[in-house]
Amino acid sequence: MPIFNYQFSVKYTGVAQLVEHRSPKPSVVSSSLTSRANSSNKMNKVINYIKESYTELVHKVSWPTRKELANSAVVVLVASVIIASVVWLMDKGFENLMKTIYKML
């Protein structure tokens, strides 16, 4: 049973909605039907993107098992400790080097 029900109902009103209606008055450029059609088209794209993302995450992505995840976490932890130790050793080495240089001056 899916956690998220991605059945959306989109009302399709046909091609007539996308036609721009011109006004006989020169000052009126376009009606609000065009802007409503554009915003509806953008909303449909967003909904379609969400549906496809959900489908990909649920059905197509290969998720690691708990054991694989634990092994990866241990590898990251060990690598972090090693890198931190190297940085600490370099810091102590430069600290001693600078102390020696300042004593000679």
WOJO-V740735 format. One line per field, one symbol per residue. phi: phi as a letter, one per 30 degrees, with the letter a starting at -180 (. if undefined). A space follows every 10 residues. Layout:
phi: ???
//
This chain:
phi: .ddcdcdccc dccjdedddd cccddddcdb cddddddddd dddddddddd ddddddddcc dcdddddddd dddddddddd dddddddddd dddddddddd ddddd
//
